[in-house]
Amino acid sequence: MNPHVEHPRNWRLRWISEPLLKVFRRITPRMSQTEREALNAGSVWWDGELFSGRPKWKKLRQLPTPQLSAEEQAFLDGPVDELCAMLNDWEITAERDDLPPDAWAFIKTNGFFSLIIPKSYGGLDYSALAHSAIVMKIATRSITAAVSVMVPNSLGPAKLLLEYGTEEQKKHYLPRLAAGEDVPCFALTNPHAGSDAGAIPDYGIVCRQDFQDQKDVLGMRLTWEKRYITLGPVATLLGLAFKLYDPDHLLGKETNLGITLALIPTDTAGVNIGRRHNPLNIAFMTGPNSGEDVFVPLDWIIGGQERIGQGWRMLMECLADGRGISLPALSTGAGKLAARSVGAYARIRTQFKLPIGRFEGVEEALARIGAYTYMMDAARTLTATALDRGEKPSVISAIVKYHLTERMRTVVNDAMDILGGAGICLGPHNIMGRAYQSVPISITVEGANILTRSMIIFGQGAIRSHPYVFRELEALGEADPERSLEKFDRALFGHIRFVMMNSLRTLFHGLSGSLFVFVQASGPGRRYYRHLTRMSAAFALLTDAALMTLGGTLKRRESLSARLGDILSHLYLASAVLKRFEDQGRPKSDQALLHWTCQHCLSEIQQAIDGLLQNFPNRPLAFVLHWMIFPLGRHFPPPADKLGHRVAEQLLIPSASRDRLTEGIYIPQAADEAIARLEDALEKVIRADHAERKLRQGLQDYKTDHRGLEGMLEAGIENGIITTQDAELIRTADAARTQVIRVDDFPQPPVN
């Protein structure tokens, strides 16, 4: 090679990559430390495939089928059922305003606070799937109890200790937490820093002071004010987030040491636990706490002194459990409860001589209840599978937190519409009333849903999960100029090839209607794999178009970011549905649920793309993108009414499909329980259906008199339309129906 001829790669570095690197440095907004730590937290999993434009569906299908161990199933069938049996939700929420003492004792002594603690420390050490199943089942009995169990097993002292604690801290605290000797809570939210938790004003000052029996202890004086702290009013161990400062440089040259986490026994001098909040009458323990100049040793920092300033990243990495396990479990539990109970109610309750579940308007609501429950359960189990495989999918955890709690909101609202007056009259027999009241709680905690959708899902995912953007940002952060340029060059030209291929792929799939997408799959899900691959390519193209034209301002264009997040989210939800359908052996009776949910997701993706391009600031580019993505027009309509009818029908009749859909809820055996009455009445109404139909058809000209049903039965027997056995079936069904449609009433309060 002629030494005087410049190598093409060197020419590219000098004339293209180096000038562009300078431009990127100038236009890329500076990230705060908390933003950088949030991006570095967690891991990229299936979200990376969805960003790629060519998801490897075989990789998804080869994941093991979610399955509980024999020990975990025995715990669900034993202690969990025992706990549910001793809970009376009306008594808890309307009379006690707390769990009964025997329930608290049972929870502590049976290890409900130790689901994630290893057996070596006295815990149960269950899988994420079991953790989810336990919370879900309890939630179908009592939201109060479910929240009380889920908090110690998600973002709390136990999780933080397991991940970051010193061995001495683990040996001291984990056995106590596992045995229920300590009740934990974690205090993060400040009145002045809610969703912007990284801006908490709570602080600690490094200092020396006598402490207990020790002289001149190196520690910190903490001042804080917290609220919304679940289990705070009954906690014995307080996890605390604060900013640590070292003005006297006792630890080094730095003054602002960053967000730090510590464990503080609540009986420490100066800790003020405060009173209780009232979270919409759900009655779980939550309240404020505070402290002023509370001195604690530096040894109380989680992980010791080497973890000073790492608190925000520690929190971000541990949020996956709260977002990915607990709240999806609560949401899915509400969906299963609605599908089972309200589906039965819609078959039992009649108006105009017809079960209300047969009316098309009610069918629409039932279809959403059934399909959304199927979707929620699929996303819940797939996400738990990822967590059990050691993944920390922060973006996917945000997706399931937002979309499952929002689906729960829709499902519960639909259930309340179907129940009508029976839904709004609170009492021991009301199944959905407390679930309805609890909806805003799930929507708000672990990151308010509005901000989760508009800022977190795509805002974090675009950088964290994109195959090249994160590499480009890493290159900008390199201290060595030559290494920075080399890394940037590789990432930049890889990114350029990526954009070109996705542009061609998007247009080709749009023109061919996804027919030539190669997918190693068969059965009714095959066409959805193809369409989702097409939409994945379109999403990757839209992501790059938005990043290139808007740059760092995209994070302030929250409506656009939210729509991009909606596309990513529905790609994931549809992926979960396809995986569930495969795992369950492709049952023919579940095909309506598969088709409804996948068609819904594709329609939502299409709508999000349309909304994004309608509001895209670069109008010529928006026109080109719309033509590339939908060259033959939009072809993903919402699910048809006929399909919705098939889904709704599955909730009205006992079947294997209905049992699969609602598997994992608690069904009480006592005859006076609301769900037990519904199950009993459904069976009796269906058994009497043939006799009632004969009676109606045979007495079309019959005029009902004051004798009501009995008069009709007598006329039917006299005219040989029904037998006495038929009449008894009808009477039994009517008595059961009457019990179901009754609502609670109470004596008037005494007059003062």
RAZIRA-V432425 format. One record per residue. N is the residue number from 1. OMEGA is omega in radians with two decimals (999 if undefined). BURIAL is I if it has 16 or more other ideal C-beta (glycine too) atoms within 10 Angstrom, else O. Layout:
n	omega	burial
N	OMEGA	BURIAL
N	OMEGA	BURIAL
//
This chain:
n	omega	burial
1	3.12	O
2	-3.09	O
3	-3.12	O
4	3.12	O
5	-3.08	O
6	3.12	O
7	-3.12	O
8	-3.13	O
9	3.13	O
10	3.09	O
11	3.14	O
12	3.12	O
13	-3.02	I
14	-2.98	O
15	-3.13	O
16	-3.00	O
17	-3.10	I
18	3.07	O
19	3.14	O
20	3.10	O
21	3.11	I
22	3.11	O
23	3.14	O
24	3.13	I
25	-3.08	O
26	-3.02	O
27	-3.13	O
28	-3.12	O
29	3.10	O
30	3.09	O
31	3.04	I
32	3.13	O
33	3.14	O
34	3.09	I
35	-3.13	I
36	-3.13	O
37	3.10	I
38	3.13	I
39	-3.11	I
40	-3.09	O
41	3.05	I
42	-3.10	I
43	3.09	I
44	-3.09	I
45	-3.11	I
46	3.09	I
47	3.07	I
48	3.09	I
49	-3.13	I
50	3.07	I
51	-3.01	I
52	-3.05	I
53	3.12	I
54	-3.10	O
55	3.09	I
56	-3.04	O
57	3.11	I
58	3.11	O
59	3.12	O
60	-3.08	I
61	-3.13	O
62	3.04	O
63	-3.13	O
64	3.07	O
65	-3.13	O
66	-3.09	I
67	3.09	O
68	3.03	I
69	3.13	O
70	3.13	O
71	-3.13	O
72	3.12	I
73	3.11	O
74	3.10	O
75	3.10	I
76	-3.09	I
77	-3.11	O
78	-3.07	O
79	-3.13	I
80	3.10	I
81	3.10	I
82	3.11	O
83	-3.14	I
84	-3.11	I
85	-3.12	O
86	-3.12	O
87	3.01	I
88	-2.97	I
89	3.13	I
90	3.10	I
91	-3.11	I
92	-3.00	I
93	-3.04	I
94	-3.05	I
95	-3.09	O
96	-2.99	O
97	-3.10	I
98	2.98	I
99	3.09	I
100	-3.11	O
101	-3.12	O
102	3.09	O
103	3.08	I
104	-3.12	I
105	-3.14	O
106	3.13	I
107	-3.08	I
108	-3.02	I
109	-3.13	O
110	2.97	I
111	-3.13	I
112	3.08	I
113	-3.00	I
114	-3.08	I
115	-3.07	I
116	-3.08	I
117	-3.12	I
118	3.14	O
119	-3.14	O
120	3.08	O
121	3.10	I
122	-3.11	I
123	3.14	I
124	3.08	I
125	-3.13	I
126	3.12	I
127	3.05	I
128	3.12	I
129	3.11	I
130	3.07	I
131	3.14	I
132	-3.10	I
133	-3.14	I
134	3.13	I
135	-3.11	I
136	-3.11	I
137	3.13	I
138	-3.12	I
139	3.11	I
140	3.10	I
141	-3.09	I
142	3.08	I
143	-3.14	I
144	-3.13	I
145	-3.13	I
146	3.12	I
147	-3.13	I
148	3.13	I
149	-2.98	I
150	-3.02	I
151	3.13	I
152	-3.10	I
153	3.11	I
154	-3.12	I
155	-3.12	I
156	-3.10	I
157	-3.09	I
158	-3.13	I
159	-3.12	I
160	3.09	I
161	-3.13	I
162	-3.07	I
163	-2.93	O
164	-3.04	I
165	3.02	I
166	-3.13	I
167	3.12	O
168	3.11	O
169	3.13	I
170	-3.11	I
171	-3.11	O
172	-2.96	O
173	-3.00	I
174	3.07	I
175	3.12	I
176	3.09	I
177	-3.12	I
178	-3.10	I
179	-3.10	I
180	3.08	I
181	3.02	O
182	3.03	I
183	-3.02	I
184	2.91	I
185	3.09	I
186	-3.04	I
187	3.11	I
188	-2.96	I
189	3.05	I
190	3.12	I
191	-3.09	O
192	-3.14	O
193	-3.13	O
194	3.12	I
195	3.07	O
196	-3.02	O
197	3.12	I
198	-3.12	I
199	-3.10	O
200	3.11	I
201	3.14	O
202	-2.99	I
203	3.02	I
204	3.13	I
205	3.11	I
206	-3.09	I
207	3.03	I
208	-3.08	O
209	3.01	I
210	-3.11	O
211	-3.09	I
212	-3.10	O
213	-3.07	O
214	-3.13	O
215	2.98	O
216	-3.12	O
217	3.05	I
218	-3.07	O
219	-3.10	I
220	3.05	I
221	-3.04	I
222	3.04	I
223	-3.09	I
224	3.01	I
225	-3.08	I
226	3.03	I
227	-3.09	I
228	-3.05	I
229	-3.09	I
230	-3.03	I
231	3.12	I
232	-3.09	I
233	-3.12	I
234	-3.05	I
235	2.99	I
236	-3.13	I
237	-3.05	I
238	2.94	I
239	-3.00	I
240	3.03	I
241	-3.10	I
242	3.05	I
243	-3.07	I
244	-3.14	I
245	-3.14	I
246	-3.06	I
247	-3.13	O
248	3.08	O
249	3.10	O
250	-3.12	O
251	-3.11	O
252	-3.05	O
253	-3.08	O
254	3.08	O
255	3.13	O
256	-3.04	O
257	3.05	I
258	-3.10	I
259	-3.05	I
260	-3.12	I
261	3.13	I
262	3.04	I
263	-3.05	I
264	2.99	I
265	-3.03	O
266	3.07	I
267	3.08	O
268	-3.12	I
269	3.10	O
270	3.11	O
271	3.14	I
272	-3.09	O
273	3.08	I
274	-3.09	I
275	-3.06	O
276	2.88	I
277	3.03	I
278	-3.06	O
279	3.07	I
280	3.07	O
281	3.10	O
282	2.91	I
283	3.05	I
284	-3.04	I
285	3.05	I
286	-3.09	I
287	-3.14	I
288	2.93	I
289	-3.06	I
290	3.07	I
291	3.12	I
292	-3.12	O
293	3.10	O
294	-3.10	I
295	3.04	I
296	3.11	I
297	3.06	O
298	3.11	I
299	-3.13	O
300	3.03	I
301	3.14	I
302	-3.08	I
303	3.12	I
304	-3.03	O
305	-3.11	O
306	3.11	O
307	3.08	I
308	3.11	I
309	-3.12	I
310	-3.01	I
311	-3.08	I
312	3.12	I
313	3.10	I
314	3.13	I
315	-3.12	I
316	-3.12	I
317	-3.12	I
318	-3.14	I
319	-3.09	I
320	-3.12	I
321	3.13	I
322	-3.12	I
323	-3.02	I
324	-3.09	I
325	-2.92	I
326	-3.08	I
327	3.01	I
328	3.10	I
329	3.09	I
330	-3.09	I
331	-3.13	I
332	3.08	I
333	3.11	I
334	3.12	I
335	-3.14	I
336	3.11	I
337	3.13	I
338	-3.12	I
339	-3.08	I
340	-2.99	I
341	-3.10	I
342	3.02	I
343	3.10	I
344	-3.13	I
345	-3.12	I
346	3.07	I
347	-3.09	I
348	-3.07	I
349	-3.13	I
350	2.97	I
351	-3.12	O
352	3.09	O
353	-3.10	O
354	3.05	O
355	-3.07	I
356	3.10	I
357	3.11	I
358	3.08	I
359	-3.04	I
360	3.11	O
361	3.10	O
362	3.10	I
363	3.11	I
364	3.14	I
365	3.12	I
366	3.12	I
367	3.10	I
368	3.13	I
369	-3.10	I
370	-3.07	I
371	3.12	I
372	3.09	I
373	3.08	I
374	-3.14	I
375	-3.13	I
376	-3.12	I
377	3.11	I
378	-3.14	I
379	3.12	I
380	-3.06	I
381	3.13	I
382	3.14	I
383	3.09	I
384	3.09	I
385	3.11	I
386	3.14	I
387	3.12	I
388	3.09	I
389	3.09	O
390	3.10	O
391	3.01	I
392	-2.99	I
393	-3.03	I
394	-3.13	I
395	3.14	I
396	3.09	I
397	3.08	I
398	3.12	I
399	-3.07	I
400	3.08	I
401	-3.08	I
402	-2.96	I
403	3.11	I
404	3.09	I
405	3.07	I
406	3.07	I
407	3.07	I
408	3.14	I
409	-3.14	I
410	-3.12	O
411	-3.11	I
412	3.09	I
413	3.09	I
414	3.12	I
415	3.13	I
416	3.10	I
417	-3.13	O
418	-3.13	I
419	3.14	I
420	-3.11	O
421	3.12	O
422	3.12	I
423	-3.04	I
424	3.11	O
425	-3.12	I
426	3.11	I
427	-3.10	O
428	-3.06	O
429	-3.13	I
430	-3.05	I
431	-2.97	I
432	-3.04	I
433	-3.13	I
434	3.06	I
435	3.10	I
436	3.14	I
437	-3.07	I
438	-3.06	I
439	-3.11	I
440	3.14	O
441	3.13	I
442	3.13	I
443	-2.98	I
444	-2.98	I
445	-3.13	I
446	-3.13	I
447	-3.13	I
448	-3.02	O
449	-3.13	I
450	-3.12	O
451	3.09	I
452	-3.14	I
453	-2.97	I
454	-3.06	I
455	-2.93	I
456	-2.97	I
457	3.14	I
458	-3.11	I
459	3.08	I
460	-3.07	I
461	-3.10	I
462	-3.13	I
463	-3.02	I
464	-2.99	I
465	3.14	I
466	-3.06	I
467	-3.08	I
468	-3.05	I
469	-3.12	I
470	3.10	I
471	3.12	I
472	3.11	I
473	3.08	I
474	3.11	O
475	3.12	I
476	-3.09	O
477	-3.14	O
478	3.14	O
479	-3.13	O
480	-3.08	O
481	-3.11	O
482	3.13	O
483	3.10	O
484	-3.14	I
485	3.13	I
486	-3.12	I
487	-3.14	I
488	3.14	I
489	3.14	I
490	-3.13	O
491	-3.09	I
492	-3.07	I
493	2.96	O
494	3.13	O
495	3.14	I
496	3.10	O
497	3.14	O
498	-3.13	I
499	-3.12	I
500	-3.12	O
501	3.13	O
502	3.08	I
503	3.13	I
504	-3.11	O
505	-3.13	I
506	-3.13	I
507	-3.12	I
508	3.14	I
509	3.11	I
510	3.13	I
511	-3.08	O
512	-3.13	O
513	3.11	O
514	-3.04	I
515	-3.05	O
516	3.03	O
517	-3.13	I
518	3.13	O
519	3.10	I
520	-3.13	O
521	3.10	O
522	3.10	O
523	-3.04	O
524	-3.14	O
525	-3.01	I
526	-3.09	O
527	3.12	I
528	3.03	I
529	-3.13	I
530	-3.12	I
531	3.14	I
532	3.04	I
533	3.08	I
534	-3.12	I
535	3.05	I
536	3.10	I
537	3.11	I
538	3.12	I
539	3.11	I
540	3.13	I
541	3.13	I
542	3.12	I
543	-3.13	I
544	3.10	I
545	3.13	I
546	-3.13	I
547	-3.09	I
548	-3.08	O
549	-3.09	O
550	3.11	I
551	-3.09	O
552	3.13	O
553	-3.11	O
554	-3.10	I
555	3.06	I
556	3.07	O
557	-2.94	I
558	-3.14	I
559	3.09	O
560	3.11	I
561	-3.14	I
562	-3.13	I
563	3.05	I
564	3.07	I
565	3.11	I
566	3.12	I
567	3.13	I
568	-3.08	I
569	-3.11	I
570	2.97	I
571	3.14	I
572	-3.12	I
573	3.10	I
574	3.08	I
575	-3.13	I
576	3.13	I
577	3.12	I
578	3.11	I
579	3.14	I
580	-3.12	I
581	3.11	I
582	-3.09	I
583	-3.10	I
584	3.05	O
585	3.12	O
586	-3.11	O
587	-3.09	O
588	-3.10	O
589	3.12	O
590	-3.09	I
591	3.12	I
592	3.10	I
593	3.10	I
594	-3.09	I
595	-3.10	I
596	-3.06	I
597	-3.14	I
598	3.09	I
599	3.08	I
600	-3.13	I
601	3.12	I
602	3.10	I
603	3.12	I
604	3.07	I
605	3.12	I
606	3.14	I
607	3.13	I
608	3.10	I
609	-3.14	I
610	3.12	O
611	3.12	O
612	-3.07	I
613	3.07	I
614	-3.09	O
615	-3.12	O
616	-3.04	I
617	3.12	O
618	-3.00	O
619	3.10	O
620	3.12	O
621	3.11	O
622	3.12	I
623	-3.13	O
624	-3.13	O
625	3.13	I
626	3.12	I
627	-3.13	O
628	-3.07	I
629	-3.12	I
630	-3.08	I
631	-3.13	O
632	-3.11	O
633	-3.12	O
634	-3.01	O
635	3.14	O
636	3.13	I
637	3.03	O
638	3.13	O
639	-3.11	I
640	3.14	O
641	-3.13	O
642	3.11	O
643	3.08	I
644	3.09	I
645	-3.14	I
646	3.11	I
647	-3.12	I
648	-3.11	I
649	-3.11	I
650	3.13	I
651	-3.03	I
652	-3.03	I
653	3.06	O
654	-3.11	O
655	3.07	O
656	3.14	O
657	3.11	I
658	3.12	I
659	3.10	O
660	-3.10	I
661	-3.05	I
662	-3.13	I
663	3.07	O
664	3.09	I
665	3.12	I
666	3.09	I
667	-3.10	I
668	-3.10	I
669	-3.09	O
670	-3.03	O
671	-3.09	O
672	3.10	O
673	-3.05	I
674	-3.11	I
675	3.11	I
676	3.10	O
677	3.12	I
678	-3.13	I
679	3.14	I
680	-3.11	I
681	3.13	I
682	3.13	I
683	-3.10	O
684	3.13	I
685	3.13	I
686	3.13	O
687	-3.11	O
688	-3.01	I
689	-3.11	O
690	-3.14	O
691	3.13	I
692	3.12	I
693	3.09	O
694	-3.10	I
695	-3.13	I
696	-3.11	O
697	-3.11	O
698	-3.12	I
699	-3.09	I
700	-3.12	O
701	-3.08	O
702	3.09	O
703	-3.11	O
704	3.10	O
705	-3.05	O
706	-3.13	O
707	3.05	O
708	-3.07	O
709	-3.10	O
710	3.10	O
711	3.10	O
712	-3.13	I
713	3.11	I
714	3.14	O
715	3.13	I
716	3.14	I
717	-3.13	O
718	-3.11	O
719	3.10	O
720	-3.13	O
721	3.10	I
722	3.09	I
723	3.08	O
724	3.08	O
725	3.07	O
726	-3.12	I
727	3.14	I
728	3.07	O
729	-3.12	I
730	3.11	I
731	-3.12	O
732	3.13	O
733	-3.12	I
734	3.11	I
735	3.12	O
736	3.11	I
737	3.14	I
738	3.10	O
739	-3.08	I
740	-3.02	I
741	3.07	O
742	3.08	O
743	-3.08	O
744	2.99	O
745	-3.00	O
746	3.09	O
747	3.10	O
748	3.10	O
749	-3.14	O
750	3.13	O
751	3.13	O
752	999	O
//
